[in-house]
Amino acid sequence: MLYAKRDNDGNIINLSDTPSSGADEEVSATDDEVIGFIFNNSSTTLSKKLLSETDTGMIRIVEDLIELLIQKNLIMFTDLPNAAQQKILMRNQIRSVFQPGDPLLVDDDELL
């Protein structure tokens, strides 16, 4: 989650990954206003931070997409590069350790 600091007119003037004085309003990296702020204030550090924040959700989307393509026989698991197969198998094995609803797993609803 990101935290926005706003000016007197309500415009975002700063974003942070932690709440601070004046920057305690939670905002999503996908909000139009946040995206506009990023484009108008090109900061490499901020852009990297936002990309990092959305990585977890994107990873889960890609995992689910690969699983769906395999289930529908549109691709074979063995069509994937060996390194990708190994990473997918490792993540599936790790996920199998956790129970549904475990807070260490990303909730499907949080991805959308």
Summary of the structure (lengths in Angstrom):
residues: 112
radius of gyration: 18.3
end to end distance: 13.9
largest distance: 56.8
contacts: 237
relative contact order: 0.09
helix: 54%
strand: 13%
